[in-house]
Each structure stands twice: as C-alpha cells, then as structure tokens.
Amino acid sequence: MPSTRLYAGIYVVLFVFATAQVAFEFVGLLESAYWIAFGGIIVLSLIKALFVAGYYQHLRYEPRSITFVVLSGLITALVLTIAASYSIT
C-alpha cells in the first residue's frame, strides 16, 4: 500500500491544479482567451480525476478490467461536459 507521504504529495499536486484552474478562470474572463482557458480547465480536470481515481480510489492496484470500466465512465462524463458547455454558449 502507498505511504502517507505519497498521499500528501498527491494532495499538494491536486491543490496546485485547483489553484491553476482558478487562474485559468480569470484568464477566461477575457473574450479572446475563453477557449484557451476552457481547454486548460478541462485538461487540468482530467488530470485531477485520474489522480483521484488512481490513488484515492485505489484503481491503480485493481485489475485492469475494472480500471477500463471506470475510465470509460470518466471519458463519457468528459464528453457530456463538453457537449453541455457547447450548448450553453
């Protein structure tokens, strides 16, 4: 099993990514940089979701078949989020 140090490190990485997402949101307030900010937020969200699923939900240590099922759900949620945001604008 992973150590407490690993979990603390992942927590710090998730905190930094969340802070970067807030920074991207402020950049996105400019009309010309909206899509760049949107893409950055989506990429950071995907990376954060992979960290959480892999380590905090222990998928890294599960059989690959379970990991593929969860990843397919994650990709589906990402596609639906992008589709919903496209319909808003």
One Martini backbone bead per residue (centre of mass of N, CA, C, O) as a GRO file, in nm:
protein
   89
    1MET     BB    1   0.100   0.034   0.016
    2PRO     BB    2   0.078   0.347   0.036
    3SER     BB    3   0.191   0.629   0.160
    4THR     BB    4   0.152   0.926   0.316
    5ARG     BB    5   0.343   1.082   0.134
    6LEU     BB    6   0.195   1.029  -0.131
    7TYR     BB    7  -0.078   1.156  -0.052
    8ALA     BB    8   0.039   1.436   0.007
    9GLY     BB    9   0.152   1.486  -0.278
   10ILE     BB   10  -0.120   1.463  -0.425
   11TYR     BB   11  -0.257   1.691  -0.275
   12VAL     BB   12  -0.069   1.913  -0.377
   13VAL     BB   13  -0.126   1.874  -0.676
   14LEU     BB   14  -0.433   1.927  -0.658
   15PHE     BB   15  -0.405   2.214  -0.544
   16VAL     BB   16  -0.248   2.336  -0.780
   17PHE     BB   17  -0.460   2.271  -0.999
   18ALA     BB   18  -0.691   2.434  -0.870
   19THR     BB   19  -0.544   2.704  -0.884
   20ALA     BB   20  -0.510   2.700  -1.193
   21GLN     BB   21  -0.812   2.702  -1.257
   22VAL     BB   22  -0.865   2.982  -1.142
   23ALA     BB   23  -0.670   3.128  -1.330
   24PHE     BB   24  -0.815   3.043  -1.592
   25GLU     BB   25  -1.080   3.187  -1.526
   26PHE     BB   26  -0.959   3.475  -1.540
   27VAL     BB   27  -0.867   3.448  -1.835
   28GLY     BB   28  -1.161   3.377  -1.947
   29LEU     BB   29  -1.280   3.672  -1.920
   30LEU     BB   30  -1.152   3.703  -2.172
   31GLU     BB   31  -1.266   3.685  -2.486
   32SER     BB   32  -1.004   3.568  -2.643
   33ALA     BB   33  -0.944   3.329  -2.395
   34TYR     BB   34  -1.170   3.120  -2.348
   35TRP     BB   35  -1.079   2.849  -2.494
   36ILE     BB   36  -0.813   2.822  -2.348
   37ALA     BB   37  -0.929   2.807  -2.063
   38PHE     BB   38  -1.118   2.571  -2.111
   39GLY     BB   39  -0.900   2.365  -2.193
   40GLY     BB   40  -0.733   2.386  -1.932
   41ILE     BB   41  -0.956   2.293  -1.738
   42ILE     BB   42  -1.008   2.017  -1.864
   43VAL     BB   43  -0.723   1.902  -1.834
   44LEU     BB   44  -0.700   1.937  -1.527
   45SER     BB   45  -0.949   1.766  -1.458
   46LEU     BB   46  -0.845   1.502  -1.578
   47ILE     BB   47  -0.592   1.475  -1.404
   48LYS     BB   48  -0.736   1.481  -1.131
   49ALA     BB   49  -0.917   1.233  -1.180
   50LEU     BB   50  -0.683   1.031  -1.214
   51PHE     BB   51  -0.562   1.066  -0.935
   52VAL     BB   52  -0.809   0.993  -0.768
   53ALA     BB   53  -0.866   0.715  -0.896
   54GLY     BB   54  -0.578   0.588  -0.864
   55TYR     BB   55  -0.537   0.649  -0.542
   56TYR     BB   56  -0.801   0.704  -0.365
   57GLN     BB   57  -0.953   0.448  -0.527
   58HIS     BB   58  -0.734   0.219  -0.602
   59LEU     BB   59  -0.698   0.155  -0.924
   60ARG     BB   60  -0.393   0.087  -0.947
   61TYR     BB   61  -0.456  -0.205  -0.779
   62GLU     BB   62  -0.636  -0.305  -0.994
   63PRO     BB   63  -0.774  -0.446  -1.234
   64ARG     BB   64  -0.791  -0.347  -1.562
   65SER     BB   65  -1.097  -0.384  -1.609
   66ILE     BB   66  -1.188  -0.177  -1.398
   67THR     BB   67  -1.036   0.064  -1.511
   68PHE     BB   68  -1.184   0.071  -1.789
   69VAL     BB   69  -1.466   0.126  -1.679
   70VAL     BB   70  -1.400   0.394  -1.537
   71LEU     BB   71  -1.276   0.541  -1.785
   72SER     BB   72  -1.532   0.535  -1.958
   73GLY     BB   73  -1.694   0.715  -1.762
   74LEU     BB   74  -1.502   0.957  -1.772
   75ILE     BB   75  -1.523   1.012  -2.076
   76THR     BB   76  -1.826   1.051  -2.083
   77ALA     BB   77  -1.833   1.294  -1.891
   78LEU     BB   78  -1.655   1.474  -2.066
   79VAL     BB   79  -1.832   1.481  -2.319
   80LEU     BB   80  -2.086   1.595  -2.175
   81THR     BB   81  -1.953   1.856  -2.078
   82ILE     BB   82  -1.879   1.968  -2.355
   83ALA     BB   83  -2.168   1.962  -2.472
   84ALA     BB   84  -2.293   2.152  -2.259
   85SER     BB   85  -2.104   2.396  -2.308
   86TYR     BB   86  -2.180   2.435  -2.606
   87SER     BB   87  -2.494   2.491  -2.554
   88ILE     BB   88  -2.454   2.758  -2.387
   89THR     BB   89  -2.300   2.946  -2.614
   0.00000   0.00000   0.00000
